[in-house]
Amino acid sequence: MSKYNELNGLKVRYLSADPSNSQNGQVWYNSTNMRVAGVLGTGAWASGGNMNTGASSNAGFGIQTAAVSAGGNTRAGQSEEYNGSSWTSLPSMPRSAPAFILGGCGVETAGITAGGMPGGQGQVASSDEWNGSSWTSGGNMNTARQGPRLFGTSAAAVVTGGRNDPGPIINTIELYNGSSWTASPLNMSNARYNHGAGGTYTAGIVFGGSPGLNQTEIYDGEGWTSGGNMPTSWNSMASGGTQTSAMAAGGYNPSTTNNAAVYNGTSWASIPNMATSISDLAGSSNTPTSGSFVAFGGARSGVPGATNTEEFTEPVGTGTISSS
């Protein structure tokens, strides 16, 4: 008879509480509730409501049922909000030179975007804050960045990497306190841009990115450590989550893909593919778990600015056992 760990590559863990970073096919025993629980299915992608205006190289933040898409190469200053089923147009962003290839993080009522490319070349240092009803200009970064990625909220954010086009790729980070950016001496080990990111001000994660990276790095507010490598080099994906439950979907790995993968704090695992192969898209970067994520926008064959929205949901089920 086959054993559970031989079929799933996972052991039944004895825990005092349900894990926040459960994987597809995982089963555990909760000693507090005296029950066996597990992820019953592999999760699935489903189509969400289309965006009102297509965009790629846009920024995204929020959660699956309250997400914001900002900027993009086909609608540089526009933004929209997703409520879990449909999109609503929001006021235009305030920056004088609206950019694309920018980064964003935060929740629907406290989001921030930063950096980007204002035209055919170059980068900007500006940032913009969203409070749930209006945009305001934020402080300028010390270093202009194209293709950076952020984690945190508008009151406490970290911007990572980017590119100084046509110059070098950047491994530096900056910290935001709600009004101004401070350069940090805590450089990433790998210079990267158009990478994935997620987490909070003192518990962040970055992964993949150009040029041809598959490395994961973990940030604790005091420095960086290496995490498990992605299954392949990956960039320009929708991303989000936490250090122990991160998501990467779409992008290039190395060609335009519909692949998706999740990180559990130690290693990456493939999950079902998205319906559409698409790159340069954004996602709900501050989702609390990879099992509840939305990806939107992007570029696909013949469509430089797509209206696509796809939601990933991972079912979790439990079963009680006798205490005797």
N, C-alpha and C positions, 0 to 999 in steps of 0.2 A: 504494500500500500504506500502510495506517495505521501510524503510529509508536507505540511503546510509551507515550511520554509523552503522546501525544494521546489514547490509550485510557484511561489510568489517571491522568493529571494528575500523574505522578511521573517523575523521571529515574532512570536506572540509576546509582547512586552507586558510586564507587571507594573502598573502605574497607579499613583494615587489620584490622578485627574486625567481627563481626556487630553491628548496632546493637541497643541495649536498648529502643528506642522504635519498632520497625518498625510500619508501617501496612499495612492491608489492601491487597493488590495490589502492594506494593512489591517490587522486585527490586534486588539489589546484587551487586557483585563483591568478594569477600574476597581481597585481594592476598596475605595471609599463607598462607591455605590454598589459594589459587589455585582458587577455586570460585565459581560463581554460586549465590546463595541468594535465597529470597524467601518471602513469605507466600502460600501457595497458595490459601487460601480466604478468605472474608469473616468467618469465625468464626460461631458460632451459640450461641443460648441453649438450655439443656436443663433440664427440671425436676429438682430435687433432692428429697431427703426433706423431708416437711413438718415444721414445728416442732411440738413437743408442745403448746404453748399459743400462740395467736395474739397478736400484738402489733403496734402501730404507734407511731410516734414513739419508737422504741427506739434504743439506741446499738449500734454494731457495731464490732468490730475483729478483727484476725487476717488469715489468708489463705484461699484457696478451700477448702483441705482441713483447716483448723484455725481455725475462726472462732467468735466468741462474740457472742451477742445478749444485751443487758442492758437491763432496764427496759422501759418502754412504757406506753401509756395504758390497756391492759386487763390488765396484770400488772406493776404498778409496781415491785415489788421482786424479781421473778424473773429468772433468767438461764438460758441454755442454751448448749451447745457443739456445734458441727458438725464432723464428721470427714471430710467429703467425700461422705457418703452418708446419714447419719442424725444426728438431734439427741439429746442426752442432757441431762436436767435437772441444773442445778448448784445449789449453795447460794444462798440469798437474799442480796441485797445488804444491807450493814449500816446504811445511812443511815436515820435515824428517820422521815424524811418522804420515802419513795421517790418519785422524780420521773419524768416523761416529758418529751419534747422536750429530750433531753439529748444530749451529744456523747461520743464515745469514740475511742480510738486505741490502738495497740500490737499486740503479738503475743499468741498464745494463752497464753503463760506470763508475760507482762509487759504487761498491759493496764490502762487507766485510763478511767473515765467522769467527767464533770464537768458541773455546772449542771443545768438542767431546770426544769420547772414542777411544783410540789407539789400543785396542785389546779386550780381553775377559773381562777386568775389568780396572778401573781407568779412568782418565780424563787428558786432556791437557789444558794448558793456552795459547797456541799459537793462533794467528789470521793471516788471509791472505787477501790481498786486490786485487781486480780485477778492471782494469782501462778501460776495453773495448777491450783490445788486449793482455794483459799479466797479470800474477799473480806476486805479490811481497809479501814478508813476512812483516806482520805488527807487532806492539808491542805485547808483552805478557801481558795477564791479570794478575792482582795481585792474583787472585784465579783461580785455574784450575776448569773447570766446564764441566760436562757431561750433555747434553740435555738442554743447555740454549737457550733462544730466544732473538733476537735483534730487535731494530727498529732504523730508521735513515738512514744515508749513511756512506760511508767509511771515510768521513771527520768529521762526528759528529754522533756517534752511542751510543746507550745505550744497554748494555747486562744485561739481567735479569735472576735471578734464576739459576737453574741447580742442579746437584747432585754431591756430593763428595763421589763417589762410592768406597768402600762399606759403607761410612759414611753417614752423614746427608744430607737432602735436603736443599737447600740454598734459602734465601729470600733477599740476597744482590744484589746490582746492581753496575756496573762500567760504567764510561763515557770515550769515545774515542774522541780524538781531531785530528785524522788523523795520529798520530805517537805513542801516548802512552795512556795507560789506567790509570784512576784515580778512586780509590775506593770512592764511594759516601756513605754518612750517611743515605741516603733516602731509607731505606729498604721497600720492599713490605710488606703488612700485612700478606700475605700467602706465605710460602715457596713452591716452585713449580718447576717442570721440565717437558720437553716435552709438554709445554703449547702452546697456540696461542699468537701471538703478531702482532702489526702493529703500524703505526704512524711515527712521526718525533721526533727529539732530545728533543723538549720541549712540545710535545703533543702526548704521546704514550698510548698504551692500551695493557694489557695482560689479558688472560682469560683461564679458565680451567687448565688442567695439572694434573700430578700425584703429590700426591696420591689422586685420587678421587675427584678432585675439580671441581666446576661449577662457582666459583666466578670470577667476572670481576673487574679489578682495572684500574684506569685512572691516568696517570702521566702528570703533567704540568711543569716539570722542577724544581719545588720547593717541591713536595711531591706527595703522592698517595691518591686518594679517591675511594670509592666503586662505582661500576657501577651495572647495572642490571645483575642478575644471568643468566647463560646459562640454557637451559631447562633441562639439566641433566649433570652429571659429564662427562668430555670429555678430552681426551688427544691424543697426537701423530697424530694430524690433520694437514692438509694444512691450512695455515692461512695468513692473511694480511689485508690491508686496512688502515683505519683511525679510530680515536676515534668516529666518527659519521657514519662510514660506513665500518664495519669490517666483515670478512668472516671466517667461520670455516667449513671445509669439510673433510669427511672421518675420519679415526682415530679409537679410541675406545670410546664407550659411553654406557655401559662399554665394550661390545664385539666389534669385528671388524664391522665397519658400512659403509654405503654409505650415511648416513644422512648429511645434510648441513644446516647451519643457518647463518643469518646475524644480525648485531647489528646496530641500528640507533642512537646511542648516549644515549639511555634510556633503551631499552629492546631488547631481542633477539627474532627472528621470524624464524620458519622453512621455508625452500624453497625446491623446488624439489630435490629429491635424485640424487646423482651421479649414473652412470650406473653400477659401480663396487664397491662392499664393499672392502675397502682397508685401511690399516693403515700405519703409519710411512712414510708418504709422505710429499712432500714439495709443495710450491706454490709461486705465484708472490706476495711476501710480501709487496712490496711498491706500489701495485695498488692503484690508487686514489679513487676507489669506489668498493664496493663489487659487483656491477653490471657488472664488467669486470675483470674476474679472471681466472687464469689457475692453475691447480693442476697437479703434475707429480711425477712419481716414486711410491714407496711404496711397501708394502708386502701384498700379498693376498694368498688365499688358494693354497698351493703347489708351490708358486712362491715367493722366498725370496727377489728378486729384480726385480720389474716389470718395463716395459717400458711404462706403461699407461700414457696418457695425456688427460685431460678433461678440457674443457673451459666452463665457465659459463658466459652467456650474458643476461642482463636484458633489454628488450625493453622499451623505453620511447617514448610516443607520445603526441602531443599537439593539441588543437583545439582552434581557435580564436572565441571570442564572441564580440558582438556589444558594442561600448562604450556608446551608448545612453541608 
